[in-house]
Amino acid sequence: MTKPESLVNFDLRDIKVVKHISHSVNQSVAEVRTGINGNRIVFPTKWPRLNKNLMGGLQRGKMYVVAGRPGVGKSAFSNQLIFDVLDNNWNKQVVVLYWSFEMPGYQQILRAGSKDTKLQTFELLSVENKLSQDNFQRYCEEVEKYKKYPIYFCSIPQDMSKVEQTNYTIFDKYPGVTVINLIDHSRLVRSKADTELMKLNELSKTAMLIQARMGSITVLLSQLNRNIEQEFRAKQQYQPLLTDLFGGDSIGQDAHVVMMLQRPYDLYGITDKYCGQDPQGLLAVHIEKNRDGMLGMIPFETDLSTFTIDERSQDN
């Protein structure tokens, strides 16, 4: 039986919107070679297991959604993620635009300072007892280093056109820089859209646009709907699903990675093993969507009284 003539013999170069498969083959080989030579553009965190799931760390042109119910620790997790990325990639050209719509920038620094000094914020703010001069001096010394970080806060809610415009301005002025947009959180972005779903779709599509055109990275904090708190979910130990993501039809589909945070003991009083882990002090990071890497739950040990988050050891 004669095999059909290969399409490679057709000349379709005049059709500009398509490229022959050979281009993709060559590009894939180039990607593998880049990895062998250690030249992949990737921004690792300080969390080894998370890096492995994310194929080395944060990657340009991608959206990472960090989702959870109120109070689960989304801001604390993303705060440490960003600071760790900057610490680990100090020799790379990267700038963070922190669209901190839920709380002003100084509160984010208060949290970081709490982690560094192991003093709770109520202690730092002299709520019950006056902070000692020694601890005040220690706090000042710890947070002074953050002045050198390439982070720029916007604490007044903006629409996505302002986010897009700011990214273009930086890209035009500093074409070699990678911009990380941290948006806290999705429902606080301003919009004239008629419905919440249309608003989230507008947010998601604009993020995809600047990711594709400029290689920007988006870290988007998002809420879960109330489905996870229904009584029958207790039998599943309240493990989150993609359908729990607020506006999941737009945000979830466009995201490259969706991380869903859960604190089973603190939020729901679960004392049984949770995904094989001791639930006390557990921040469970469920990677429910990952276009490139692995899915699964990564356990973190947390003390949110001082906003301290670390990966649990393999032995736990």
N, C-alpha and C positions, 0 to 999 in steps of 0.2 A: 504494500500500500504506500503510495507516494505521500510524503509529508507536505502539508501546505506551505507555500512560500512564506518565509519569515517577513514580518512587517518591517524589519530593519532595512529591507531593500526599497522601501517606499521613501520618497523624499518629501517630508512634511515641514521642511524648515520655514516655509512661508506662513505657516500657522503659528503665530507668536505665542499663543496662550498655552501651548503644550510643548513638552520636551521629551525626547526619546528616553527610554528606561536606562540607557547607558550613562546618562548624566547622573541619575540617582545611584547607579552602581559605583561610579567613580567617586561620588560624594561620600558614600558609605565607607569606601576604602580609605578615603582621606580622613574621615572621622576616627576610624580604628587606628590609623597611623599616628594621628595627633595624640591619641590616648597612649600609645606605646612610647612616644617621645615625651610624655608628660606635659603636653602643651594645651590640654583642654582648658577652656575658659569656664571655670567652675569656682564657686565661692563656698568652701566647706565651713560647717559649724564646728563647735567643740564637742559635738555629740556623735561618736563613731557610728552607732547603729542607725541613727537618723541619716547620717551621710551616706551609709551603704544603701539604704532604701531610696535615697534621692539621687543615686548615681554619682555620688561624690560631694553633693551639696547643692546650693541654689544655682540654677542655670539661667543664662540670659534668655529673654524672650518668653518666659514662662510665668504662669500665675499659680501661686500657692495660697490656698484657702485654709485658714485656721478657724474652725467653727466650734461652737459650744454654747451651752445655756449660760445666762448671766451668772457671774460669780465663779465660773469654772477655772478661770486663770488664763484666758486668751491673751490679755494685754501683758501679763507677766511673762508668759511663754514667748510671745513675739518680741518683747523688749529684750529678753536675754538672747534670743535668736539673733537679733540685729546687732547687738553689742558684740556677741561672740564672732559673728561673721566679719565685722570690722577688725576685731583683734586678730583674727586668723588670716586676714587678707590686707594687712596694712600696706603692703607693697604694690597693691593693684589700684587702678584708677576707678574708684567707686564713690558714689555720693548717695546718701539716704534722704529722701523726702518723706518726712514723717507727718502724714495727714492725721493728726491726733485730735479727732473731732469729739471723742468721748471725754477726754480730760486734757488739761493744758500741759505743755511740755515740762513745766517745773515739777508737776506731780510724777511724770515718768522718771525724772531724775531723782526725786525723793525715793521712789521704789528701788532704783538702781543703787542709791546710796544706802538704803536699808539692807539690801543684799550684801553690799561690800562691808558694812560695819557690823552686821548682825544685830542691829538695833531696830525695833519695830517703829513704824511711823508715828504711833502715838507717843513713843519715847522721844523721838526726834523733835516732835512738835510740842513737847513739854505739856502734854494733856493732863497728866496726874502729878508729875514731879518735874521740876525744872531740870533741863538737860545740863549736865556738868560741862564746865569749860573744856575739860580734856576730851569729852566725847564730841563736843561741838567742833573742836579743832580737828579731831580725827575725821569727822564727817566732811569738813571743808577740804581736807587733804585728799580724801578718797574721791570726791566728785570733781575735783579740779581737773583730773585727767580727761574728763568728758568734753572739756572745752576744745580739745584737739581733734575730736571726732568729726568727720564730714557729715554731720546730721543737721538738717534744717527742719524746724517744726512749723506747721501751720495748724493752729488750734481753733480757727474759726471755720465752721463748715463751708465747703465750697462745692460747686458743681464740677462734673468731670471735664468740662471744657477748660476750666482753670488748671486742672491737673495736666491735661493734654498740652496746653499752652506752655506751662512751666517746663515740662519735659522737652518740648521742642526748643525752648530758649536755651536750656543747658546743652542739648545735643548740638545746636548750631555753634555755641560758644566753645564747647569742649567736646569735640566729636569722638574722642577716644574714651570718654567716661561711661561707665555703666551706672544707670540710675536705678535704685531700688525704691519703689513706692510702697510705703507701708500705710495702708488705709484702715483706720480704726474708728468706726466699723462701717459696714456696707449700708446700713439703714440710715446713717446720719449724713450721707452724701446728699447735697442739695440737688433738686431736679424739679422741672416743670411737668414731668410725666404725670399722666392721669391716674395711674395705678402703681402700687408698690412693685408689682412684677415688671411693669414697663421701666420703672426707675432702675431696678436691678439689672435689667437687660441692657439699658443704656450704659450703666457703669461697666458691665462686663465687656461689651463690644468696644468701648473706648479703651479699656485696658488692653484688649487684644490688639487694637490698632497700634498703640505706642510700643507694645512688645514686639510686634512684627516689624515696624519701621525703624525702631531705634535700639532694639535689643534690651529694652527695659525689663526689670523684674518687678512683679507685683506680689506683695504679701497682703492679702485681704482678710481682715477679721470679719466673721459673719456669725449671725445668730442661728440657733436651731429653733424649729417651731416647737410647740408644746406637745407634740405627739409622743415624744420620748417619756413624758411624765404621766402618761396614761397608765392605769393600774395594771393592765395585762402585761405591760412591758417589764414589770418587776420580775416576771418569770425568766426574762432574758437578761436579767441583771442590768437593765437599762443600757445595754450596749447600743451605741448610735448607728444609724444607717444613713445612706445618702438621701433617702426620702425624708429624713428629719431636717435636712438643710433648708433653711428659709430661702425661698426663691430658687430652689434646686434646679428647676428647669433651665434657668439661664446661667447662674453662677456655677452650678455643678458641672454642666456640660462643657463650659468654656475653660474651666480650670484644668491645669495639667496635674496638679496634686491637691487632694482634699484631705486635710488632717482634722479629725474630729476629737475634741478633748472631753474627757470624762473623769470625774472624781467620785468613784462609787461609794466610798465610805463617808466622805464629807457631805455629799449632796443627798445620798439616799440611804445612808446607814447600813450599807452592805458589809457584812462581816465574813461571809464565806469567800473562798478563793475566787478571784475575778480574773478570768483568762489565765489561771494558774498562778496568780500573784496575790500576795498579801494586800488587801485593799487599803489598810491604814497608811496614810501618807502617799498614796498612789495617785499620780496623774497619768491616766492611760491615754496615750496618743494613738488613736485608731487611724491608720492610713487606709481610707476607704476607696480612694481613687488614685491611680498612679500610672500615667501613660507610658512611662519608661521603666520604672523600677518595680519593687516588690510591694505587696499589700501586707497588712498585719498590724498588730498592736505592739508599740514600743513602750515599756514601762519607765516612768520617771519617778524619782523620789522628790517630794516637794515639801517645803515649809513656807507656805504663802504668808505667814506672819512676817517673814523677812524677804519674801519674793525670791526664794532660793529654789532652783530647779536643776536637778542633775539626773542623768541616765542611771537607772539602777544597774548594779553589777550583775553579771550573768549568773552569779551564785544565788541571787535573791529569788 
